[in-house]
Amino acid sequence: MKLAFIIDPIQRLDPGHDTSVALMEAAQELGHEVWITQANQLGVVDGKAIALLESVRLTPVQLQDGLWKAADPWFELGDRALRPLEEMDAVFMRTDPPVTVPYLYATYILDYIDPTKTRVVNSPSGIRAANEKMYALQFTQAIPETIVSQNKQVIRQFLDQKGAAVLKPLGGKAGEGILFLQPTDRNINSLIEISTQQGQVPVMVQAYLPEAKDGDKRIVLLNGAPIGAVNRIPTGNEFRGNMAVGGRVAETVITDRERDICAQLAPTLQRDGLVFVGIDIIGGYLTEVNVTSPTGVREIDRLSGTRLGQQVIEWIERSKAQ
């Protein structure tokens, strides 16, 4: 197969951490061609999505002393050509959030790939439909008590009722802008004003889950089924467990409650073409559904001895054969 990956500049990727690299390595190891491009190299000509594609050859990372070690250099670029994306068997949209206007434009371009010829992971329309904070709200049996508002009074009332809450920007990523709120904080009004841009932009506010201190679990789903998980534990004075802000990762298992949450999500994810997804769970509650560029594969593989990237590529192989 020929597989294209829409990524951020490859020189910026961390081969020992980035899931995109794990997926590309798995594709290469299974004998497939790997091509890369960037969102700003997409276009539409004669009604077909095109991209400036470069072939890439990777030197896979190796596990040494419990850590992934990469060669230097770890990739080599080859042929470069402007090609219709439907010449590929699959296209992975792996540009990191936030979902900006250029990001949305890229998904509109990907709509011009013939789905009978090429699978896009994840579906462009699914990515547009699934704001990573708002999407979780439809699963009412899975989420903690949550509101979305830009109204200071509404947010204050919710906070007073719950005693503590977590405020999240709807367009944030990697824990950026997430705030722990307490009614007694003398800065609370200012924090709400800054986060909502003086009441102009809605934010999500969730009841604080004390179990957050024990970790924020990332579960990776493939076509709605859980295939691996890692626990991200806050360190130091930081209440967020995100790896991007220094959270420590630890091996974990997927509980019956968490499998039930995955089962609640599966039909909707499949309907929306969201094949490769990362969900976040704290204390048995779903807090986010990550669909743009879910990460965690390297950490899960390292801690659990799995090969999740290979599972994803093998699923693509099977779906193409059907």
Helices and strands as residue ranges (DSSP letters): E 2-6, G 10-12, H 19-29, E 33-37, G 39-41, E 42-45, E 48-58, E 62-64, E 67-69, E 75-84, G 85-87, E 90-93, H 101-110, E 119-121, H 124-129, G 134-138, E 146-149, H 152-162, E 165-169, E 179-181, H 188-195, E 203-207, G 210-214, E 216-222, E 225-233, G 243-245, E 248-250, H 256-271, E 276-282, E 285-290, H 297-304, H 308-321
